[in-house]
Amino acid sequence: MRSIHRIPHFDVDKHNEVNHLIDPLKKAFEIGKLDQIKKTIRGMKNVRVYNGNSFTTIDYRLLDILEYITQLCSNKKFDPITHWTHIFDILFRGTNVKLSNRSPKSNGNKVTKNNILFHCHSQNTRFGQFNNIELSLCGVTLATNGEDEKESLFQSQLIVSNKTILDRLESAYDMDTNQDFFPIGIQVVDYVGYLYSIRKYKGIYVASQVCESTLSIPRTIDEFYSFLYDDHVLEMLCNLKRHYVNMAKLVRHASVTT
């Protein structure tokens, strides 16, 4: 997936929505101690306001993620699937987007490695029940030397799984998938995650990265600094949440009106 198909709301350079969270941390990073960074984050959560503006729910979720990362950098316990799952769980807590460590419905594909399935609840008005609707699949693999062929195969299987999810969404709901109603898949290799969209273009399914930046989980204080100020990963997480929550709202609305 070397082609880049940019999605406007993933252009992190145009979003400054997290500056009020990361600016107060600069002094703590200058000191260079994780304890000071953690103390600053906890102080911000207690104060609940910055420059006269109260923190929002998403602000607290992002601060929770930053606090978790300080613990990760301290403990040095490297378990990618656990850390990615926990970060995504914090990010989507309190929304209609849910996570599970299971394979998507369908099969025919063989995505058997660790994966995180994003889904939401839709309402079946006929029976007054809620159904789980799959939105996207994130696959997590460990980096290995000399196994590019296996990694490429896994990537292909992951794309097929997300294409199947898109097919199901298109058949179940009358949505314009040329807009914002399409899966954004995530392929994670250790602590780096690549975001890609699965969309139809003139009847052909196309998978391409949504931006040049990548998700990442820092494991050192230097990587943590880059995570915040150079790589803009926190903004990417905001954008990812915005996309999935919007998809979940569209599914919920369509399930009630159809």
Secondary structure, DSSP 8 states (H G I E B T S, - for coil): ---B---GGG-GGG--TTHHHHGGGHHHHHHT-HHHHHHHHHHHHHH-EETTEE--HHHHHHHHHHHHHHHHHHH----HHHHHHHHHHHHHTTSSEEEESS--SS-SS---S-EEEEEEEEEETTTTEEEEEEEEEEEEE---TT-HHHHHHHHHHHHHHHHHHHHHHHHHS---TTTT-S-EEEEEETTEEEEEEEEEETTEEEEEES-S--EE---SHHHHHHHHHTS-HHHHHHHHHHHHHHHHHHHHHHHHH-
